[in-house]
């Protein structure tokens, strides 16, 4: 069951990438879904993008 307030999205993904995600999630004690969200947030942060529309630190007044 999806968490309240979260958007469900069907994702087509290469089986080898999926297997790597499952293994990584297990080693970091996360669900595969939580691991995907964690990695997406990490990738956005590296690009200076913050979910929710908050500007990156260098753009704040």
C-alpha positions in Angstrom: 0.0 0.0 0.0 1.3 3.4 -0.9 2.1 5.9 1.8 -0.4 8.8 2.1 0.7 11.9 0.3 3.1 10.0 -2.0 2.8 9.7 -5.7 2.7 6.2 -7.1 4.5 5.8 -10.4 5.1 2.6 -12.4 8.8 2.3 -13.3 10.2 0.2 -16.1 13.8 -0.7 -15.1 16.5 -2.9 -16.4 16.6 -6.2 -14.4 20.3 -5.8 -13.7 19.7 -2.3 -12.3 16.8 -3.6 -10.2 18.9 -6.4 -8.8 21.6 -4.0 -7.8 19.1 -1.7 -6.1 17.6 -4.7 -4.2 21.1 -5.7 -2.9 22.0 -2.1 -2.0 18.7 -1.6 -0.2 19.3 -4.7 1.8 22.8 -3.7 2.9 21.5 -0.2 3.9 18.5 -1.7 5.7 15.9 0.0 3.5 13.1 -1.2 1.3 13.8 -1.1 -2.4 11.3 1.7 -2.8 12.9 3.8 0.0 16.3 3.2 -1.6 15.2 4.5 -5.0 13.7 7.6 -3.3 16.9 8.1 -1.3 19.1 7.8 -4.5 16.8 10.2 -6.4 17.0 12.8 -3.6 20.8 12.4 -3.4 21.1 12.9 -7.2 18.9 16.0 -7.0 20.9 17.4 -4.1 24.1 17.0 -6.1 22.5 19.2 -8.8 21.4 21.8 -6.2 17.7 20.8 -6.5 15.7 20.5 -3.3 12.3 18.8 -3.4 9.5 21.1 -2.3 10.7 24.1 -4.2 13.2 25.3 -1.5 16.0 27.1 -3.4 19.6 25.9 -3.0 21.7 27.7 -0.4 23.5 29.8 -3.0 20.3 31.3 -4.2 18.8 32.2 -0.8 18.8 35.9 0.1 
